[in-house]
């Protein structure tokens, strides 16, 4: 939407419902194709860095840099969405991710670790676009269906994200043809997937859901610059609402626990003799837990409430880290723990995102959503950065124990809020 152009009138109720359904379909389609790009590099990113550096501890840097990139770009992309619409914000995110995939391939070909890390940083923009897409699904949703709409977009990532990690074998074949390390081949698939995701958003997402829905009053819109993050206002809105704080904490701390454990699982399996195919299968099942059951989680969130589902997520987090942390060389236990870890993330993300979004004023919703993604990815980056060192000091079991401790405060706050509301 060009600066100074008139804002579209909100659609009539029937038109709003039809536009909402169209928006969700387009967002789901983009998530399916672009999800291949995100999923295909999860299993191989840490292994690529370990190959380039010769250090096991460096394996955690891949996820760290990826989540740092998502954190740095989440707020600018959210501000771009508020000013120009979701099509501009989400589409730009996928284009930047495609540029990052090119940089990773160049860095792997040259054996240049800094170039590879820069590419992974830019791919973090894809994570930011992915996260913003789930919020875009709620722009035109009715209150009783927000969690379900959000969960459908989360669920649509399943196909691509489960397929992606299993491209490690074909990726290795492609890598040999291109003269790349075996673990770099999946980034060729990522590049194609990110460009396809951008194309779906660019051609299909319109009329824009954020510009078509109610946000600010006319006086507020006239008094504010079109492109500005308004981070201070977003922080104040979150801080003034206990419900928003619980939703934000559920997103941030749960994501950090998930990232820390997921980052070091492929190296843990590899050092116990697992092949790339086994590692890919484990990550695929983890991603299945994250996304496949999200429509059920969304329905539960709309029916039973946001706080009970957040509490359920924290209980599953503890169970997941207990199973994976005591697995040792038992691959089935590691795989089961990773599946539960993904399911816990789904509960915390669907319920937490819905609670956060509806606990703040519409005029600041885009910035609050961007702020949550920034904090989520910053803390996730810290978790990924520390994960390698924690494994070196206390082993994979110690890492899981630390992740369990991290989510206990969210569980306690959610339990208190549920009991207080009766």
NORFENKA-V123285 format. One line per field, one symbol per residue. ss: DSSP state (H for helix, E for strand, C for the rest). psi: psi as a letter, one per 40 degrees, with the letter a starting at -180 (. if undefined). A space follows every 10 residues. Layout:
ss=???
psi=???
This chain:
ss=CCCCCCCCCC CCHHHHHHHH HHHHHHHHHH HHHHHHHHHH HHHHHHHHHH HHHCCCHHHH HHHHHHHHHH HHHHHHHHHH HHHHCHHHHH HHHHHHHHHH HHHHHHHHHH CCHHHHHHHH HHHHHHHHHH HHHHHHCCCC CCHHHHHHHH HHHHHHHHHH HHHHHCCHHH HHHHHHHHCC CHHHCHHHHH HHHHHHHHHH HHHHCCCCHH HHCCCCCHHH HHHCCCCCCC HHHHHHHHHC CHHHHHHHHH HHHHHHHHHH HHHHHHHHHH CCCCCHHHHH HHHHHHHHHH HCCHHHHHHH HHHHCHHHHH HHHHHHHHHH HHHHHCCCCC HHHHHHHHHH HHHHHHHHHH HHHHHHHHCC CHHHHHHHHH HHHHHHHHHH HHHHHHHHHH HHHHHHHHHH HHHHHHHHHH HHHHHHHHHH HC
psi=hiheiihiih iidddddddd dddddddddd dddddddddd eddedddddd dddehddede dddddddddd ddeddddddd dddeiddddd dddddddddd ddddddddde fhdddddddd dddddddddd dddddddede iideeddddd dddddeeddd dddddeeddd dddddddefi ideeddeddd dddddddddd ddddgiihdd eeihciiddd ddeiidhhdf ddddddddde hddddddddd dddddddddd dddedddddd eeeiiddddd dddddddddd ddeddddddd dddeiddddd dddddddddd dddddedbeh dddddddddd dddddddddd dddddddeei iddedddddd dddddddddd dddddedddd dddeiddddd ddddddeddd dddddddddd e.
